[in-house]
């Protein structure tokens, strides 16, 4: 005789890879916000000894977060059949974070500032896409 507990089976309503991608994409955008705030302090005050280490550390955190977001987006494409373009865009953001770091000195700010805008647009597009209903894989 079968015994029933009356409990319903667990139904997963979210994908752990998508959730990971969402968290990493949002953290990437928030990190970029901190980068913009510290950069504003560096530019308007002519460089601040208190803010520069935060901005530099934020660049390292950006490398890590954007790299993990790219891995998550590509895994989501590969394992769940999601579109590939968010993974490619996230990978471009990751690579651009290193280009940004390279051009982050005073003499190359004419490259660094527009590059930051491009990087931010890419990161925001990935983050927004991750929350759209169409982001759910097959």
N, CA, C and O atoms as CSV, one atom per row, in Angstrom:
chain,resi,resn,atom,element,x,y,z
A,1,UNK,N,N,0.842,-1.162,0.000
A,1,UNK,CA,C,0.000,0.000,0.000
A,1,UNK,C,C,0.895,1.235,0.000
A,1,UNK,O,O,1.826,1.339,0.798
A,2,UNK,N,N,0.608,2.151,-0.885
A,2,UNK,CA,C,1.407,3.367,-0.998
A,2,UNK,C,C,0.946,4.380,0.032
A,2,UNK,O,O,-0.240,4.525,0.328
A,3,UNK,N,N,1.916,5.055,0.550
A,3,UNK,CA,C,1.626,6.072,1.551
A,3,UNK,C,C,1.844,7.451,0.931
A,3,UNK,O,O,2.902,7.703,0.355
A,4,UNK,N,N,0.894,8.316,1.035
A,4,UNK,CA,C,0.996,9.650,0.458
A,4,UNK,C,C,1.087,10.686,1.578
A,4,UNK,O,O,0.330,10.650,2.547
A,5,UNK,N,N,2.039,11.614,1.416
A,5,UNK,CA,C,2.183,12.679,2.412
A,5,UNK,C,C,1.309,13.875,2.083
A,5,UNK,O,O,1.123,14.768,2.910
A,6,UNK,N,N,0.782,13.886,0.886
A,6,UNK,CA,C,-0.045,15.011,0.486
A,6,UNK,C,C,0.763,16.204,-0.013
A,6,UNK,O,O,0.196,17.230,-0.388
A,7,UNK,N,N,2.099,16.067,-0.016
A,7,UNK,CA,C,2.950,17.168,-0.474
A,7,UNK,C,C,2.991,17.190,-1.996
A,7,UNK,O,O,3.022,16.145,-2.646
A,8,UNK,N,N,2.989,18.371,-2.540
A,8,UNK,CA,C,3.091,18.532,-3.983
A,8,UNK,C,C,4.554,18.454,-4.403
A,8,UNK,O,O,5.440,18.815,-3.628
A,9,UNK,N,N,4.811,17.992,-5.607
A,9,UNK,CA,C,6.199,17.953,-6.070
A,9,UNK,C,C,6.743,19.374,-6.231
A,9,UNK,O,O,6.003,20.311,-6.530
A,10,UNK,N,N,8.036,19.506,-6.028
A,10,UNK,CA,C,8.683,20.808,-6.162
A,10,UNK,C,C,8.785,21.157,-7.643
A,10,UNK,O,O,9.265,20.364,-8.454
A,11,UNK,N,N,8.331,22.340,-7.971
A,11,UNK,CA,C,8.413,22.822,-9.343
A,11,UNK,C,C,9.331,24.040,-9.345
A,11,UNK,O,O,9.065,25.038,-8.675
A,12,UNK,N,N,10.399,23.940,-10.098
A,12,UNK,CA,C,11.344,25.054,-10.175
A,12,UNK,C,C,10.776,26.121,-11.097
A,12,UNK,O,O,10.434,25.843,-12.247
A,13,UNK,N,N,10.678,27.344,-10.588
A,13,UNK,CA,C,10.130,28.444,-11.387
A,13,UNK,C,C,11.228,29.322,-11.973
A,13,UNK,O,O,10.952,30.182,-12.810
A,14,UNK,N,N,12.460,29.118,-11.545
A,14,UNK,CA,C,13.552,29.906,-12.111
A,14,UNK,C,C,14.734,28.987,-12.399
A,14,UNK,O,O,14.896,27.938,-11.777
A,15,UNK,N,N,15.536,29.399,-13.336
A,15,UNK,CA,C,16.709,28.633,-13.723
A,15,UNK,C,C,17.913,29.147,-12.933
A,15,UNK,O,O,18.137,30.357,-12.892
A,16,UNK,N,N,18.691,28.271,-12.308
A,16,UNK,CA,C,19.830,28.744,-11.514
A,16,UNK,C,C,20.892,29.461,-12.349
A,16,UNK,O,O,21.565,30.361,-11.848
A,17,UNK,N,N,21.048,29.072,-13.610
A,17,UNK,CA,C,22.024,29.768,-14.457
A,17,UNK,C,C,21.525,31.171,-14.769
A,17,UNK,O,O,22.298,32.128,-14.738
A,18,UNK,N,N,20.232,31.297,-15.070
A,18,UNK,CA,C,19.665,32.622,-15.342
A,18,UNK,C,C,19.736,33.496,-14.096
A,18,UNK,O,O,20.058,34.680,-14.188
A,19,UNK,N,N,19.443,32.931,-12.951
A,19,UNK,CA,C,19.529,33.698,-11.702
A,19,UNK,C,C,20.964,34.171,-11.464
A,19,UNK,O,O,21.187,35.315,-11.068
A,20,UNK,N,N,21.919,33.300,-11.701
A,20,UNK,CA,C,23.333,33.664,-11.556
A,20,UNK,C,C,23.694,34.783,-12.520
A,20,UNK,O,O,24.359,35.747,-12.141
A,21,UNK,N,N,23.258,34.653,-13.758
A,21,UNK,CA,C,23.511,35.699,-14.756
A,21,UNK,C,C,22.894,37.026,-14.320
A,21,UNK,O,O,23.528,38.075,-14.431
A,22,UNK,N,N,21.672,36.979,-13.831
A,22,UNK,CA,C,21.010,38.211,-13.392
A,22,UNK,C,C,21.783,38.890,-12.267
A,22,UNK,O,O,22.007,40.100,-12.298
A,23,UNK,N,N,22.186,38.105,-11.282
A,23,UNK,CA,C,22.933,38.661,-10.143
A,23,UNK,C,C,24.255,39.266,-10.613
A,23,UNK,O,O,24.596,40.386,-10.234
A,24,UNK,N,N,24.989,38.536,-11.428
A,24,UNK,CA,C,26.288,39.038,-11.894
A,24,UNK,C,C,26.133,40.253,-12.802
A,24,UNK,O,O,26.938,41.182,-12.732
A,25,UNK,N,N,25.117,40.259,-13.647
A,25,UNK,CA,C,24.897,41.403,-14.534
A,25,UNK,C,C,24.552,42.657,-13.737
A,25,UNK,O,O,25.050,43.742,-14.037
A,26,UNK,N,N,23.703,42.511,-12.726
A,26,UNK,CA,C,23.345,43.664,-11.886
A,26,UNK,C,C,24.552,44.134,-11.091
A,26,UNK,O,O,24.779,45.339,-10.978
A,27,UNK,N,N,25.329,43.215,-10.540
A,27,UNK,CA,C,26.533,43.609,-9.798
A,27,UNK,C,C,27.541,44.311,-10.701
A,27,UNK,O,O,28.228,45.236,-10.267
A,28,UNK,N,N,27.629,43.875,-11.948
A,28,UNK,CA,C,28.517,44.547,-12.904
A,28,UNK,C,C,28.074,45.990,-13.114
A,28,UNK,O,O,28.900,46.903,-13.102
A,29,UNK,N,N,26.781,46.196,-13.305
A,29,UNK,CA,C,26.261,47.558,-13.514
A,29,UNK,C,C,26.460,48.411,-12.254
A,29,UNK,O,O,26.845,49.577,-12.353
A,30,UNK,N,N,26.205,47.845,-11.088
A,30,UNK,CA,C,26.415,48.591,-9.840
A,30,UNK,C,C,27.886,48.948,-9.645
A,30,UNK,O,O,28.212,50.039,-9.178
A,31,UNK,N,N,28.767,48.022,-10.005
A,31,UNK,CA,C,30.198,48.313,-9.925
A,31,UNK,C,C,30.563,49.454,-10.869
A,31,UNK,O,O,31.369,50.317,-10.521
A,32,UNK,N,N,29.975,49.458,-12.053
A,32,UNK,CA,C,30.237,50.553,-12.990
A,32,UNK,C,C,29.740,51.886,-12.438
A,32,UNK,O,O,30.359,52.925,-12.669
A,33,UNK,N,N,28.635,51.860,-11.716
A,33,UNK,CA,C,28.139,53.080,-11.071
A,33,UNK,C,C,29.180,53.612,-10.080
A,33,UNK,O,O,29.461,54.810,-10.052
A,34,UNK,N,N,29.740,52.728,-9.281
A,34,UNK,CA,C,30.789,53.139,-8.337
A,34,UNK,C,C,31.994,53.681,-9.107
A,34,UNK,O,O,32.607,54.665,-8.693
A,35,UNK,N,N,32.329,53.043,-10.218
A,35,UNK,CA,C,33.451,53.520,-11.030
A,35,UNK,C,C,33.186,54.938,-11.546
A,35,UNK,O,O,34.085,55.779,-11.553
A,36,UNK,N,N,31.953,55.197,-11.976
A,36,UNK,CA,C,31.618,56.538,-12.458
A,36,UNK,C,C,31.696,57.569,-11.329
A,36,UNK,O,O,32.198,58.676,-11.524
A,37,UNK,N,N,31.196,57.198,-10.154
A,37,UNK,CA,C,31.236,58.131,-9.026
A,37,UNK,C,C,32.673,58.449,-8.611
A,37,UNK,O,O,33.011,59.607,-8.366
A,38,UNK,N,N,33.504,57.431,-8.535
A,38,UNK,CA,C,34.902,57.679,-8.150
A,38,UNK,C,C,35.652,58.401,-9.262
A,38,UNK,O,O,36.521,59.227,-8.985
A,39,UNK,N,N,35.331,58.103,-10.501
A,39,UNK,CA,C,35.982,58.811,-11.614
A,39,UNK,C,C,35.612,60.289,-11.586
A,39,UNK,O,O,36.448,61.153,-11.850
A,40,UNK,N,N,34.362,60.571,-11.267
A,40,UNK,CA,C,33.943,61.969,-11.159
A,40,UNK,C,C,34.734,62.705,-10.104
A,40,UNK,O,O,35.122,63.856,-10.303
A,41,UNK,N,N,34.976,62.049,-8.981
A,41,UNK,CA,C,35.794,62.654,-7.922
A,41,UNK,C,C,37.228,62.861,-8.401
A,41,UNK,O,O,37.841,63.888,-8.109
A,42,UNK,N,N,37.757,61.899,-9.126
A,42,UNK,CA,C,39.137,62.011,-9.610
A,42,UNK,C,C,39.285,63.159,-10.604
A,42,UNK,O,O,40.272,63.895,-10.572
A,43,UNK,N,N,38.313,63.305,-11.472
A,43,UNK,CA,C,38.396,64.343,-12.513
A,43,UNK,C,C,38.127,65.725,-11.931
A,43,UNK,O,O,38.858,66.669,-12.230
A,44,UNK,N,N,37.094,65.862,-11.109
A,44,UNK,CA,C,36.733,67.190,-10.607
A,44,UNK,C,C,37.686,67.703,-9.542
A,44,UNK,O,O,37.852,68.914,-9.398
A,45,UNK,N,N,38.306,66.817,-8.801
A,45,UNK,CA,C,39.218,67.251,-7.743
A,45,UNK,C,C,40.686,67.099,-8.144
A,45,UNK,O,O,41.586,67.280,-7.323
A,46,UNK,N,N,40.913,66.765,-9.408
A,46,UNK,CA,C,42.280,66.659,-9.880
A,46,UNK,C,C,43.020,65.443,-9.328
A,46,UNK,O,O,44.251,65.433,-9.290
A,47,UNK,N,N,42.313,64.461,-8.919
A,47,UNK,CA,C,42.939,63.248,-8.373
A,47,UNK,C,C,42.934,63.296,-6.864
A,47,UNK,O,O,43.452,64.240,-6.267
A,48,UNK,N,N,42.370,62.313,-6.256
A,48,UNK,CA,C,42.271,62.266,-4.814
A,48,UNK,C,C,42.940,60.998,-4.315
A,48,UNK,O,O,42.702,59.907,-4.834
A,49,UNK,N,N,43.775,61.155,-3.308
A,49,UNK,CA,C,44.472,59.994,-2.763
A,49,UNK,C,C,43.508,59.022,-2.105
A,49,UNK,O,O,43.800,57.830,-2.012
A,50,UNK,N,N,42.376,59.508,-1.651
A,50,UNK,CA,C,41.400,58.634,-0.993
A,50,UNK,C,C,40.557,57.864,-2.001
A,50,UNK,O,O,40.150,56.734,-1.730
A,51,UNK,N,N,40.290,58.458,-3.156
A,51,UNK,CA,C,39.379,57.862,-4.127
A,51,UNK,C,C,40.105,56.972,-5.133
A,51,UNK,O,O,39.533,55.992,-5.612
A,52,UNK,N,N,41.325,57.291,-5.451
A,52,UNK,CA,C,42.046,56.524,-6.474
A,52,UNK,C,C,42.173,55.035,-6.139
A,52,UNK,O,O,41.983,54.210,-7.032
A,53,UNK,N,N,42.486,54.651,-4.894
A,53,UNK,CA,C,42.533,53.200,-4.598
A,53,UNK,C,C,41.181,52.509,-4.762
A,53,UNK,O,O,41.120,51.342,-5.149
A,54,UNK,N,N,40.101,53.227,-4.469
A,54,UNK,CA,C,38.765,52.656,-4.637
A,54,UNK,C,C,38.486,52.431,-6.120
A,54,UNK,O,O,37.949,51.395,-6.511
A,55,UNK,N,N,38.853,53.409,-6.933
A,55,UNK,CA,C,38.643,53.296,-8.379
A,55,UNK,C,C,39.487,52.162,-8.959
A,55,UNK,O,O,39.012,51.405,-9.805
A,56,UNK,N,N,40.712,52.046,-8.514
A,56,UNK,CA,C,41.594,50.972,-9.003
A,56,UNK,C,C,41.088,49.596,-8.570
A,56,UNK,O,O,41.074,48.658,-9.368
A,57,UNK,N,N,40.680,49.478,-7.328
A,57,UNK,CA,C,40.144,48.200,-6.847
A,57,UNK,C,C,38.841,47.872,-7.569
A,57,UNK,O,O,38.562,46.712,-7.872
A,58,UNK,N,N,38.053,48.899,-7.840
A,58,UNK,CA,C,36.803,48.689,-8.577
A,58,UNK,C,C,37.049,48.149,-9.972
A,58,UNK,O,O,36.239,47.383,-10.496
A,59,UNK,N,N,38.163,48.544,-10.580
A,59,UNK,CA,C,38.501,48.018,-11.905
A,59,UNK,C,C,38.770,46.513,-11.832
A,59,UNK,O,O,38.361,45.764,-12.719
A,60,UNK,N,N,39.445,46.081,-10.792
A,60,UNK,CA,C,39.714,44.650,-10.625
A,60,UNK,C,C,38.403,43.892,-10.397
A,60,UNK,O,O,38.175,42.828,-10.973
A,61,UNK,N,N,37.559,44.457,-9.556
A,61,UNK,CA,C,36.249,43.835,-9.298
A,61,UNK,C,C,35.439,43.773,-10.592
A,61,UNK,O,O,34.733,42.795,-10.836
A,62,UNK,N,N,35.540,44.810,-11.416
A,62,UNK,CA,C,34.834,44.825,-12.693
A,62,UNK,C,C,35.311,43.692,-13.594
A,62,UNK,O,O,34.498,43.036,-14.245
A,63,UNK,N,N,36.625,43.455,-13.638
A,63,UNK,CA,C,37.149,42.339,-14.433
A,63,UNK,C,C,36.512,41.027,-13.983
A,63,UNK,O,O,36.060,40.231,-14.806
A,64,UNK,N,N,36.483,40.812,-12.679
A,64,UNK,CA,C,35.952,39.559,-12.128
A,64,UNK,C,C,34.454,39.427,-12.418
A,64,UNK,O,O,34.005,38.405,-12.937
A,65,UNK,N,N,33.694,40.456,-12.082
A,65,UNK,CA,C,32.237,40.390,-12.265
A,65,UNK,C,C,31.847,40.242,-13.732
A,65,UNK,O,O,31.001,39.414,-14.072
A,66,UNK,N,N,32.457,41.038,-14.594
A,66,UNK,CA,C,32.089,40.962,-16.011
A,66,UNK,C,C,32.542,39.642,-16.625
A,66,UNK,O,O,31.870,39.108,-17.507
A,67,UNK,N,N,33.673,39.110,-16.168
A,67,UNK,CA,C,34.114,37.799,-16.657
A,67,UNK,C,C,33.167,36.687,-16.237
A,67,UNK,O,O,32.826,35.816,-17.038
A,68,UNK,N,N,32.744,36.718,-14.980
A,68,UNK,CA,C,31.791,35.713,-14.496
A,68,UNK,C,C,30.432,35.868,-15.178
A,68,UNK,O,O,29.768,34.874,-15.472
A,69,UNK,N,N,30.022,37.103,-15.429
A,69,UNK,CA,C,28.756,37.333,-16.144
A,69,UNK,C,C,28.841,36.779,-17.566
A,69,UNK,O,O,27.876,36.203,-18.069
A,70,UNK,N,N,29.983,36.951,-18.206
A,70,UNK,CA,C,30.161,36.404,-19.560
A,70,UNK,C,C,30.089,34.880,-19.538
A,70,UNK,O,O,29.453,34.273,-20.400
A,71,UNK,N,N,30.733,34.268,-18.561
A,71,UNK,CA,C,30.681,32.804,-18.435
A,71,UNK,C,C,29.240,32.346,-18.211
A,71,UNK,O,O,28.792,31.376,-18.822
A,72,UNK,N,N,28.520,33.043,-17.336
A,72,UNK,CA,C,27.130,32.674,-17.060
A,72,UNK,C,C,26.260,32.844,-18.297
A,72,UNK,O,O,25.421,31.990,-18.584
A,73,UNK,N,N,26.448,33.932,-19.031
A,73,UNK,CA,C,25.634,34.170,-20.233
A,73,UNK,C,C,25.934,33.129,-21.310
A,73,UNK,O,O,25.024,32.653,-21.989
A,74,UNK,N,N,27.195,32.782,-21.463
A,74,UNK,CA,C,27.550,31.768,-22.454
A,74,UNK,C,C,27.074,30.372,-22.024
A,74,UNK,O,O,26.666,29.565,-22.860
A,75,UNK,N,N,27.127,30.099,-20.732
A,75,UNK,CA,C,26.610,28.823,-20.226
A,75,UNK,C,C,25.098,28.752,-20.424
A,75,UNK,O,O,24.556,27.698,-20.757
A,76,UNK,N,N,24.439,29.857,-20.221
A,76,UNK,CA,C,22.986,29.900,-20.401
A,76,UNK,C,C,22.614,29.632,-21.860
A,76,UNK,O,O,21.633,28.945,-22.147
A,77,UNK,N,N,23.402,30.179,-22.763
A,77,UNK,CA,C,23.194,29.908,-24.195
A,77,UNK,C,C,23.462,28.433,-24.504
A,77,UNK,O,O,22.648,27.765,-25.141
A,78,UNK,N,N,24.594,27.945,-24.052
A,78,UNK,CA,C,25.024,26.580,-24.399
A,78,UNK,C,C,24.135,25.508,-23.765
A,78,UNK,O,O,23.791,24.517,-24.409
A,79,UNK,N,N,23.769,25.713,-22.505
A,79,UNK,CA,C,23.045,24.669,-21.781
A,79,UNK,C,C,21.527,24.804,-21.835
A,79,UNK,O,O,20.813,23.819,-21.649
A,80,UNK,N,N,21.029,26.007,-22.087
A,80,UNK,CA,C,19.584,26.219,-22.046
A,80,UNK,C,C,18.984,26.704,-23.360
A,80,UNK,O,O,17.771,26.894,-23.456
A,81,UNK,N,N,19.823,26.905,-24.369
A,81,UNK,CA,C,19.306,27.317,-25.668
A,81,UNK,C,C,18.904,28.763,-25.762
A,81,UNK,O,O,18.128,29.133,-26.644
A,82,UNK,N,N,19.413,29.588,-24.877
A,82,UNK,CA,C,19.129,31.033,-24.935
A,82,UNK,C,C,19.879,31.629,-26.135
A,82,UNK,O,O,20.764,30.977,-26.688
A,83,UNK,N,N,19.544,32.835,-26.535
A,83,UNK,CA,C,20.277,33.481,-27.631
A,83,UNK,C,C,21.756,33.641,-27.282
A,83,UNK,O,O,22.113,33.798,-26.114
A,84,UNK,N,N,22.603,33.600,-28.296
A,84,UNK,CA,C,24.046,33.696,-28.061
A,84,UNK,C,C,24.515,35.142,-27.915
A,84,UNK,O,O,25.538,35.394,-27.278
A,85,UNK,N,N,23.783,36.098,-28.496
A,85,UNK,CA,C,24.280,37.476,-28.515
A,85,UNK,C,C,24.514,38.077,-27.128
A,85,UNK,O,O,25.471,38.838,-26.980
A,86,UNK,N,N,23.704,37.786,-26.096
A,86,UNK,CA,C,24.035,38.348,-24.778
A,86,UNK,C,C,25.364,37.812,-24.237
A,86,UNK,O,O,26.095,38.536,-23.561
A,87,UNK,N,N,25.677,36.555,-24.531
A,87,UNK,CA,C,26.950,35.993,-24.108
A,87,UNK,C,C,28.118,36.641,-24.821
A,87,UNK,O,O,29.155,36.912,-24.216
A,88,UNK,N,N,27.947,36.887,-26.101
A,88,UNK,CA,C,29.000,37.565,-26.866
A,88,UNK,C,C,29.174,38.995,-26.361
A,88,UNK,O,O,30.298,39.460,-26.174
A,89,UNK,N,N,28.063,39.686,-26.145
A,89,UNK,CA,C,28.141,41.058,-25.638
A,89,UNK,C,C,28.785,41.098,-24.256
A,89,UNK,O,O,29.600,41.977,-23.978
A,90,UNK,N,N,28.427,40.158,-23.392
A,90,UNK,CA,C,29.033,40.101,-22.060
A,90,UNK,C,C,30.533,39.832,-22.161
A,90,UNK,O,O,31.314,40.380,-21.382
A,91,UNK,N,N,30.937,38.999,-23.107
A,91,UNK,CA,C,32.372,38.737,-23.311
A,91,UNK,C,C,33.081,39.989,-23.827
A,91,UNK,O,O,34.217,40.263,-23.439
A,92,UNK,N,N,32.422,40.742,-24.692
A,92,UNK,CA,C,33.000,42.002,-25.184
A,92,UNK,C,C,33.170,42.988,-24.027
A,92,UNK,O,O,34.191,43.670,-23.938
A,93,UNK,N,N,32.176,43.063,-23.144
A,93,UNK,CA,C,32.278,43.927,-21.963
A,93,UNK,C,C,33.480,43.516,-21.116
A,93,UNK,O,O,34.235,44.369,-20.650
A,94,UNK,N,N,33.654,42.217,-20.920
A,94,UNK,CA,C,34.793,41.712,-20.157
A,94,UNK,C,C,36.113,42.149,-20.792
A,94,UNK,O,O,36.995,42.647,-20.092
A,95,UNK,N,N,36.257,41.974,-22.078
A,95,UNK,CA,C,37.491,42.372,-22.772
A,95,UNK,C,C,37.680,43.883,-22.694
A,95,UNK,O,O,38.788,44.363,-22.454
A,96,UNK,N,N,36.600,44.628,-22.895
A,96,UNK,CA,C,36.695,46.094,-22.828
A,96,UNK,C,C,37.104,46.587,-21.439
A,96,UNK,O,O,37.698,47.658,-21.314
A,97,UNK,N,N,36.796,45.822,-20.408
A,97,UNK,CA,C,37.213,46.242,-19.062
A,97,UNK,C,C,38.733,46.293,-18.962
A,97,UNK,O,O,39.274,47.132,-18.242
A,98,UNK,N,N,39.422,45.419,-19.667
A,98,UNK,CA,C,40.883,45.437,-19.680
A,98,UNK,C,C,41.414,46.578,-20.542
A,98,UNK,O,O,42.421,47.201,-20.206
A,99,UNK,N,N,40.740,46.845,-21.645
A,99,UNK,CA,C,41.117,47.990,-22.483
A,99,UNK,C,C,40.958,49.270,-21.672
A,99,UNK,O,O,41.812,50.155,-21.720
A,100,UNK,N,N,39.867,49.361,-20.932
A,100,UNK,CA,C,39.633,50.517,-20.061
A,100,UNK,C,C,40.766,50.694,-19.055
A,100,UNK,O,O,41.270,51.801,-18.866
A,101,UNK,N,N,41.155,49.621,-18.424
A,101,UNK,CA,C,42.227,49.702,-17.428
A,101,UNK,C,C,43.523,50.171,-18.067
A,101,UNK,O,O,44.265,50.949,-17.468
A,102,UNK,N,N,43.797,49.710,-19.259
A,102,UNK,CA,C,45.029,50.089,-19.951
A,102,UNK,C,C,45.045,51.587,-20.273
A,102,UNK,O,O,46.083,52.237,-20.146
A,103,UNK,N,N,43.919,52.124,-20.681
A,103,UNK,CA,C,43.843,53.536,-21.061
A,103,UNK,C,C,43.353,54.433,-19.933
A,103,UNK,O,O,42.798,55.499,-20.201
A,104,UNK,N,N,43.542,54.034,-18.692
A,104,UNK,CA,C,43.001,54.775,-17.565
A,104,UNK,C,C,43.873,55.871,-16.988
A,104,UNK,O,O,43.567,56.384,-15.912
A,105,UNK,N,N,44.941,56.246,-17.656
A,105,UNK,CA,C,45.787,57.315,-17.110
A,105,UNK,C,C,45.388,58.668,-17.684
A,105,UNK,O,O,44.572,58.753,-18.602
A,106,UNK,N,N,45.972,59.718,-17.134
A,106,UNK,CA,C,45.612,61.079,-17.502
A,106,UNK,C,C,45.769,61.408,-18.966
A,106,UNK,O,O,44.941,62.128,-19.525
A,107,UNK,N,N,46.811,60.900,-19.605
A,107,UNK,CA,C,47.055,61.243,-21.005
A,107,UNK,C,C,46.122,60.532,-21.977
A,107,UNK,O,O,45.999,60.948,-23.129
A,108,UNK,N,N,45.482,59.496,-21.543
A,108,UNK,CA,C,44.617,58.733,-22.453
A,108,UNK,C,C,43.150,58.764,-22.036
A,108,UNK,O,O,42.375,57.892,-22.428
A,109,UNK,N,N,42.769,59.754,-21.250
A,109,UNK,CA,C,41.372,59.839,-20.829
A,109,UNK,C,C,40.425,60.088,-22.000
A,109,UNK,O,O,39.234,59.793,-21.907
A,110,UNK,N,N,40.945,60.629,-23.097
A,110,UNK,CA,C,40.099,60.841,-24.269
A,110,UNK,C,C,39.651,59.501,-24.872
A,110,UNK,O,O,38.679,59.463,-25.626
A,111,UNK,N,N,40.338,58.417,-24.552
A,111,UNK,CA,C,39.922,57.071,-24.949
A,111,UNK,C,C,39.139,56.419,-23.803
A,111,UNK,O,O,38.138,55.740,-24.028
A,112,UNK,N,N,39.611,56.638,-22.581
A,112,UNK,CA,C,39.042,55.995,-21.406
A,112,UNK,C,C,37.575,56.386,-21.173
A,112,UNK,O,O,36.751,55.526,-20.862
A,113,UNK,N,N,37.254,57.637,-21.317
A,113,UNK,CA,C,35.892,58.111,-21.023
A,113,UNK,C,C,34.876,57.582,-22.038
A,113,UNK,O,O,33.864,57.020,-21.619
A,114,UNK,N,N,35.091,57.731,-23.347
A,114,UNK,CA,C,34.118,57.138,-24.279
A,114,UNK,C,C,34.059,55.613,-24.162
A,114,UNK,O,O,32.999,55.010,-24.331
A,115,UNK,N,N,35.200,55.002,-23.873
A,115,UNK,CA,C,35.214,53.552,-23.676
A,115,UNK,C,C,34.354,53.142,-22.501
A,115,UNK,O,O,33.694,52.104,-22.541
A,116,UNK,N,N,34.358,53.953,-21.452
A,116,UNK,CA,C,33.516,53.664,-20.286
A,116,UNK,C,C,32.041,53.718,-20.658
A,116,UNK,O,O,31.241,52.929,-20.157
A,117,UNK,N,N,31.689,54.634,-21.522
A,117,UNK,CA,C,30.290,54.727,-21.964
A,117,UNK,C,C,29.882,53.483,-22.754
A,117,UNK,O,O,28.802,52.933,-22.541
A,118,UNK,N,N,30.737,53.050,-23.652
A,118,UNK,CA,C,30.456,51.864,-24.464
A,118,UNK,C,C,30.350,50.628,-23.568
A,118,UNK,O,O,29.430,49.824,-23.714
A,119,UNK,N,N,31.287,50.487,-22.655
A,119,UNK,CA,C,31.295,49.362,-21.715
A,119,UNK,C,C,30.007,49.353,-20.891
A,119,UNK,O,O,29.400,48.301,-20.688
A,120,UNK,N,N,29.604,50.509,-20.426
A,120,UNK,CA,C,28.399,50.613,-19.600
A,120,UNK,C,C,27.147,50.268,-20.393
A,120,UNK,O,O,26.272,49.561,-19.894
A,121,UNK,N,N,27.058,50.755,-21.605
A,121,UNK,CA,C,25.901,50.428,-22.448
A,121,UNK,C,C,25.810,48.916,-22.635
A,121,UNK,O,O,24.732,48.335,-22.508
A,122,UNK,N,N,26.936,48.282,-22.935
A,122,UNK,CA,C,26.940,46.825,-23.108
A,122,UNK,C,C,26.500,46.097,-21.855
A,122,UNK,O,O,25.696,45.167,-21.923
A,123,UNK,N,N,27.023,46.515,-20.708
A,123,UNK,CA,C,26.678,45.860,-19.439
A,123,UNK,C,C,25.200,46.047,-19.104
A,123,UNK,O,O,24.548,45.118,-18.625
A,124,UNK,N,N,24.678,47.232,-19.352
A,124,UNK,CA,C,23.257,47.502,-19.067
A,124,UNK,C,C,22.362,46.693,-20.004
A,124,UNK,O,O,21.334,46.170,-19.574
A,125,UNK,N,N,22.733,46.585,-21.264
A,125,UNK,CA,C,21.931,45.801,-22.211
A,125,UNK,C,C,21.860,44.344,-21.760
A,125,UNK,O,O,20.786,43.742,-21.785
A,126,UNK,N,N,22.985,43.775,-21.351
A,126,UNK,CA,C,22.987,42.385,-20.870
A,126,UNK,C,C,22.105,42.254,-19.625
A,126,UNK,O,O,21.322,41.311,-19.512
A,127,UNK,N,N,22.234,43.196,-18.698
A,127,UNK,CA,C,21.445,43.130,-17.466
A,127,UNK,C,C,19.948,43.256,-17.750
A,127,UNK,O,O,19.146,42.506,-17.193
A,128,UNK,N,N,19.573,44.189,-18.601
A,128,UNK,CA,C,18.155,44.369,-18.925
A,128,UNK,C,C,17.627,43.121,-19.629
A,128,UNK,O,O,16.550,42.626,-19.296
A,129,UNK,N,N,18.386,42.615,-20.601
A,129,UNK,CA,C,17.945,41.418,-21.315
A,129,UNK,C,C,17.693,40.251,-20.354
A,129,UNK,O,O,16.725,39.508,-20.514
A,130,UNK,N,N,18.563,40.097,-19.363
A,130,UNK,CA,C,18.451,38.970,-18.429
A,130,UNK,C,C,17.133,38.985,-17.656
A,130,UNK,O,O,16.696,37.948,-17.158
A,131,UNK,N,N,16.502,40.148,-17.553
A,131,UNK,CA,C,15.235,40.246,-16.809
A,131,UNK,C,C,14.004,40.266,-17.716
A,131,UNK,O,O,12.876,40.264,-17.222
A,132,UNK,N,N,14.200,40.285,-19.007
A,132,UNK,CA,C,13.065,40.261,-19.931
A,132,UNK,C,C,12.474,38.856,-20.015
A,132,UNK,O,O,13.192,37.869,-19.855
A,133,UNK,N,N,11.177,38.764,-20.265
A,133,UNK,CA,C,10.562,37.439,-20.390
A,133,UNK,C,C,11.198,36.571,-21.479
A,133,UNK,O,O,11.255,35.349,-21.348
A,134,UNK,N,N,11.669,37.197,-22.538
A,134,UNK,CA,C,12.302,36.454,-23.634
A,134,UNK,C,C,13.646,35.858,-23.283
A,134,UNK,O,O,14.206,35.103,-24.078
A,135,UNK,N,N,14.183,36.172,-22.113
A,135,UNK,CA,C,15.485,35.640,-21.713
A,135,UNK,C,C,15.409,34.179,-21.308
A,135,UNK,O,O,16.432,33.497,-21.241
A,136,UNK,N,N,14.233,33.706,-21.045
A,136,UNK,CA,C,14.099,32.300,-20.626
A,136,UNK,C,C,14.483,31.391,-21.781
A,136,UNK,O,O,13.983,31.547,-22.895
A,137,UNK,N,N,15.367,30.446,-21.515
A,137,UNK,CA,C,15.820,29.496,-22.531
A,137,UNK,C,C,14.700,28.540,-22.937
A,137,UNK,O,O,13.612,28.550,-22.361
A,138,UNK,N,N,14.988,27.734,-23.919
A,138,UNK,CA,C,13.999,26.755,-24.400
A,138,UNK,C,C,13.797,25.641,-23.405
A,138,UNK,O,O,13.001,24.733,-23.648
